[in-house]
Amino acid sequence: MEPFSIDAQKCNQDELCVNVCPTGVIRMPSGADGTPVPTADFSDWCLACGHCVAVCPTEAFRLQWLGSEKCLPVEKSLRLTAQQAEQFLRSRRSIRNFKDKPVERDKLEKLLQMACYAPSAKNSQPWHWTVVEDSAEVRRLAAMVVDWMRAVIDLYPQQAKERGLLRVVAAWDAGEEKICRGAPHVIVVHGDKDYGFGAEDGALALSHLELFAPVLGLGSCWGGYFYSAVNLHPPLFKALGLPADHRAFGAVMVGYPVFRYQRLPQRNKIRVVWR
Ligand SMILES: Cc1cc2nc3c(=O)[nH]c(=O)nc-3n(C[C@H](O)[C@H](O)[C@H](O)COP(=O)(O)O)c2cc1C
């Protein structure tokens, strides 16, 4: 069976599908007029990104597994203005004060769905998710991160100092939780331990998640200590129940924020060389 079909009545031969295909597995037939055809190595190289279906203005292009009816149209009326987009991007904040209120499962699920629209190398979408829903379990896991920190302080005091671990452990001993910041949930993104772009794809997915969280009234913050500990402290890895052949690609804490920010803080000037 052909990997895609084209409705010849609808196809206007604009070659958009040919031009946008990232791996060049769609081509025009040689010589004569006609609709695009797959290359001989189509199935070896197609990334299943859906660009061919999404770009076709006449809904003529249909992959075996994806037709235009499954791809929502881009609504012009929903496009952000530059001003709206700038505020949207600049107003995302790392949230470190959370209400003692769990986040509804459907909202957490929506965050994951949005995260999965991030780019990934070769459209591999390598993400697996582990969501800690029980806030008491988040506390228990944070305590395990502190155990790991104490071991690092003993074994690598200089590294521990540079990473600020002594302050975090001292705060813990004084009753202050600076690992998950009292968040009711932690979300860990993980996948095949041998996958080369795990850190990049994981960070991009979490970035999407973090940008969408405020839209649902939620706040989030990267759990840098937590994430490091998952991969370096086997008891934590095990407690999370991650598959043995996985590694964590990143982690965020999520919950309802206590405070609202009124202004957009400055960031460094761009360091750029134009050549
Ligand atoms: C890889 C990474 C790890 C981070 N780890 C932590 C962390 O363990 N605890 C924390 O409170 N914030 C953590 N952050 C949040 C940063 O401190 C925060 O992004 C930065 O201060 C800028 O603030 P903003 O996110 O509100 O713009 C981390 C951020 C990144 C990207």
Ligand as a Chemical Component Dictionary entry (heavy atoms), coordinates in Angstrom:
data_LIG
# 
_chem_comp.id                   LIG 
_chem_comp.type                 NON-POLYMER 
_chem_comp.pdbx_formal_charge   0 
_chem_comp.three_letter_code    LIG 
# 
loop_
_chem_comp_atom.comp_id 
_chem_comp_atom.atom_id 
_chem_comp_atom.alt_atom_id 
_chem_comp_atom.type_symbol 
_chem_comp_atom.charge 
_chem_comp_atom.model_Cartn_x 
_chem_comp_atom.model_Cartn_y 
_chem_comp_atom.model_Cartn_z 
_chem_comp_atom.pdbx_ordinal 
LIG C1  C1  C 0 18.027 23.496 34.408 1  
LIG C2  C2  C 0 17.386 24.341 35.473 2  
LIG C3  C3  C 0 17.425 23.940 36.788 3  
LIG C4  C4  C 0 16.808 24.700 37.779 4  
LIG N1  N1  N 0 16.778 24.241 39.055 5  
LIG C5  C5  C 0 16.098 24.919 40.010 6  
LIG C6  C6  C 0 15.973 24.387 41.339 7  
LIG O1  O1  O 0 16.454 23.289 41.661 8  
LIG N2  N2  N 0 15.302 25.111 42.271 9  
LIG C7  C7  C 0 14.745 26.332 41.962 10 
LIG O2  O2  O 0 14.145 26.947 42.836 11 
LIG N3  N3  N 0 14.830 26.853 40.707 12 
LIG C8  C8  C 0 15.475 26.177 39.727 13 
LIG N4  N4  N 0 15.527 26.673 38.441 14 
LIG C9  C9  C 0 14.833 27.921 38.097 15 
LIG C10 C10 C 0 15.805 29.081 37.807 16 
LIG O3  O3  O 0 16.400 29.491 39.020 17 
LIG C11 C11 C 0 15.010 30.227 37.149 18 
LIG O4  O4  O 0 14.611 29.808 35.849 19 
LIG C12 C12 C 0 15.800 31.517 37.034 20 
LIG O5  O5  O 0 16.092 32.037 38.309 21 
LIG C13 C13 C 0 15.054 32.603 36.227 22 
LIG O6  O6  O 0 13.800 32.913 36.788 23 
LIG P1  P1  P 0 12.466 32.769 35.906 24 
LIG O7  O7  O 0 12.360 31.326 35.517 25 
LIG O8  O8  O 0 11.350 33.203 36.788 26 
LIG O9  O9  O 0 12.626 33.650 34.719 27 
LIG C14 C14 C 0 16.162 25.921 37.439 28 
LIG C15 C15 C 0 16.105 26.319 36.091 29 
LIG C16 C16 C 0 16.686 25.524 35.121 30 
LIG C17 C17 C 0 16.575 25.955 33.669 31 
# 
loop_
_chem_comp_bond.comp_id 
_chem_comp_bond.atom_id_1 
_chem_comp_bond.atom_id_2 
_chem_comp_bond.value_order 
_chem_comp_bond.pdbx_ordinal 
LIG C1  C2  SING 1  
LIG C2  C3  SING 2  
LIG C2  C16 DOUB 3  
LIG C3  C4  DOUB 4  
LIG C4  N1  SING 5  
LIG C4  C14 SING 6  
LIG N1  C5  DOUB 7  
LIG C5  C6  SING 8  
LIG C5  C8  SING 9  
LIG C6  O1  DOUB 10 
LIG C6  N2  SING 11 
LIG N2  C7  SING 12 
LIG C7  O2  DOUB 13 
LIG C7  N3  SING 14 
LIG N3  C8  DOUB 15 
LIG C8  N4  SING 16 
LIG N4  C9  SING 17 
LIG N4  C14 SING 18 
LIG C9  C10 SING 19 
LIG C10 O3  SING 20 
LIG C10 C11 SING 21 
LIG C11 O4  SING 22 
LIG C11 C12 SING 23 
LIG C12 O5  SING 24 
LIG C12 C13 SING 25 
LIG C13 O6  SING 26 
LIG O6  P1  SING 27 
LIG P1  O7  DOUB 28 
LIG P1  O8  SING 29 
LIG P1  O9  SING 30 
LIG C14 C15 DOUB 31 
LIG C15 C16 SING 32 
LIG C16 C17 SING 33 
# 
